[in-house]
Amino acid sequence: MADRRARGDVKPYLNIALLVIGCLGVAATLYGTREFVNSDRQPPGSTPENSQYYLTQPVTYKFDKKGQRVYKLIAKRSLYFQSGVIQIQQPNMRYAGAKKGQWHLTAKRGFVPAAHQRIRLNDQVEVVKHQADGGKTHIKTDQAWVNPDQHLVTSSHYVRADLPTHRLTGMGMRLNTQTDHLKVKNDANVTYQQ
């Protein structure tokens, strides 16, 4: 009889022990899964490319002295460095400086030097403006500088510009985004399209 009573007293403790072991197993599994899922993220306390800080999908607006929007810049990510340099991944800029419509500028990368108001666009730079009559201007180059305060987009690289009536190619360009005046600086070649 004493044997049965002793075994009966152990059974509730055994159930509690099994329940605690089961909970610990579930907790360990959840913690391990969390570490596996988050393994591609930056380690705590580090930033990409040793930047001071970074923003994911930032949206930047620039306004003139009258309060009119000059541009809207959206990026995949912006890296900010101690030196004041900003690196921009996949910049997408809507430049509203033109009298009719707006210019749309895209690139793979962008760069803002320390203490500058200019933006350098690099790699597969495209500058596009849709005209009210359905035509469009489409400019391609490898690198361009955007100077919003002067309403200029400039480049010293090879440029190909497809306009509604002709194609313009050459080395270097100067585009005034307010007047829509485009000038190819060197070795200009014009091909008229029908």
C-alpha positions in Angstrom: 0.0 0.0 0.0 2.9 2.4 0.8 4.3 1.6 -2.7 1.1 2.7 -4.4 0.9 5.9 -2.4 4.5 6.8 -3.2 4.0 6.2 -7.0 0.8 8.2 -6.9 2.6 11.2 -5.3 5.3 11.2 -8.0 2.9 11.3 -11.0 1.8 15.0 -10.6 5.5 16.0 -10.3 6.3 14.0 -13.4 3.5 15.7 -15.4 4.8 19.1 -14.3 8.4 18.2 -15.2 7.3 17.0 -18.7 5.3 20.2 -19.2 8.3 22.4 -18.3 10.6 20.5 -20.6 8.1 20.8 -23.4 7.8 24.6 -22.9 11.6 24.9 -22.9 11.9 22.9 -26.1 9.3 25.2 -27.8 11.1 28.3 -26.6 14.5 27.1 -27.8 13.0 26.2 -31.2 11.4 29.7 -31.6 14.6 31.5 -30.5 16.7 29.4 -33.0 14.2 30.1 -35.8 14.3 33.8 -35.1 18.1 33.8 -35.3 18.0 31.9 -38.6 15.4 34.3 -40.2 17.4 37.4 -39.1 20.8 36.1 -40.1 21.0 38.3 -43.2 20.6 41.6 -41.3 23.4 43.8 -40.0 24.9 42.7 -36.7 23.7 45.0 -33.8 25.7 48.2 -33.7 27.1 48.1 -37.2 26.1 50.0 -40.3 26.6 49.3 -44.0 30.0 50.3 -45.5 31.0 51.8 -42.1 28.6 54.7 -42.5 27.7 56.8 -39.5 24.0 56.1 -40.1 21.7 55.1 -42.9 18.1 55.5 -44.0 16.1 52.9 -45.9 13.7 54.2 -48.6 14.2 57.9 -47.7 12.1 60.6 -49.4 13.8 64.0 -49.6 12.1 67.3 -50.8 13.9 70.5 -51.7 12.0 73.8 -51.8 13.1 77.2 -53.3 13.0 80.5 -51.4 9.4 81.0 -52.5 8.3 77.7 -51.0 7.9 76.0 -54.4 9.1 72.4 -54.6 12.3 72.0 -56.7 12.5 68.2 -56.5 11.5 65.1 -54.8 14.2 62.4 -54.4 13.3 58.8 -53.4 16.1 56.2 -52.9 16.4 52.6 -51.9 18.9 53.6 -49.2 21.0 56.6 -48.2 24.3 56.2 -46.3 25.6 59.2 -44.3 29.3 59.4 -43.4 31.1 61.3 -40.7 32.9 63.4 -43.4 29.5 64.8 -44.6 29.4 62.6 -47.7 26.1 61.0 -48.7 25.9 57.9 -50.9 22.5 57.2 -52.5 21.4 53.8 -53.8 19.0 53.8 -56.7 18.1 57.5 -56.7 14.8 58.4 -58.4 14.3 62.2 -58.7 11.3 64.2 -59.9 12.6 67.6 -60.8 9.8 70.2 -61.0 11.9 73.1 -62.1 10.6 73.2 -65.7 7.9 75.5 -66.9 5.8 72.7 -68.4 6.0 69.3 -66.9 8.8 67.8 -64.9 12.1 66.0 -65.5 12.5 62.5 -64.2 16.1 61.4 -63.3 17.2 57.9 -62.3 20.5 56.1 -61.8 21.9 53.1 -60.0 23.9 55.2 -57.6 24.2 58.8 -56.4 26.7 60.8 -54.4 26.5 64.1 -52.6 30.0 65.5 -51.6 30.4 67.1 -48.2 29.0 70.7 -48.0 27.7 70.6 -51.5 24.2 71.2 -52.9 25.0 69.2 -56.1 24.1 65.6 -56.6 26.2 63.3 -58.8 24.3 60.4 -60.5 26.3 57.4 -61.6 25.7 54.3 -63.7 22.8 54.1 -66.2 21.8 57.6 -65.7 18.5 58.4 -67.5 16.9 61.9 -67.7 13.4 61.9 -69.2 10.7 64.5 -69.8 7.3 63.7 -71.3 6.0 66.6 -73.5 2.4 67.8 -73.4 2.0 66.8 -77.1 2.9 63.1 -76.4 6.5 63.3 -77.4 9.4 62.8 -74.9 13.0 63.7 -74.4 15.1 60.7 -73.2 18.8 61.3 -72.3 21.2 58.5 -71.3 24.7 58.8 -69.9 27.1 57.2 -67.4 27.4 60.1 -65.1 25.7 63.5 -64.5 25.7 66.3 -62.0 22.4 67.8 -60.9 22.6 71.4 -59.5 19.1 72.2 -58.4 20.0 75.8 -57.4 21.0 76.6 -60.9 18.5 74.3 -62.6 21.3 72.5 -64.4 22.1 68.9 -65.3 25.6 68.5 -66.7 27.9 65.7 -67.8 31.4 65.3 -69.3 30.6 61.7 -70.4 29.2 60.3 -73.6 25.5 61.4 -74.0 22.7 60.1 -76.2 19.6 62.2 -76.3 16.4 61.0 -78.1 14.1 63.9 -78.8 10.8 63.9 -80.6 12.3 64.9 -83.9 16.0 63.9 -83.7 18.7 62.0 -81.9 21.6 64.0 -80.5 24.9 62.3 -79.4 28.3 63.6 -78.2 30.6 64.1 -75.3 29.3 66.2 -72.4 26.1 68.1 -72.0 24.4 71.0 -70.3 20.7 70.8 -69.7 18.8 73.8 -68.3 15.7 72.2 -66.6 13.8 75.4 -66.5 14.1 76.3 -70.2 14.5 72.7 -71.5 17.6 73.9 -73.4 20.0 71.0 -74.1 23.5 71.5 -75.4 25.9 68.7 -76.3 29.4 70.1 -75.7 31.8 68.1 -78.0 31.7 65.9 -81.0 27.9 66.5 -81.5 26.1 64.4 -84.0 22.5 64.9 -85.0 20.3 62.3 -86.7 16.9 63.5 -87.8 14.0 61.0 -87.4 11.0 60.8 -89.6 
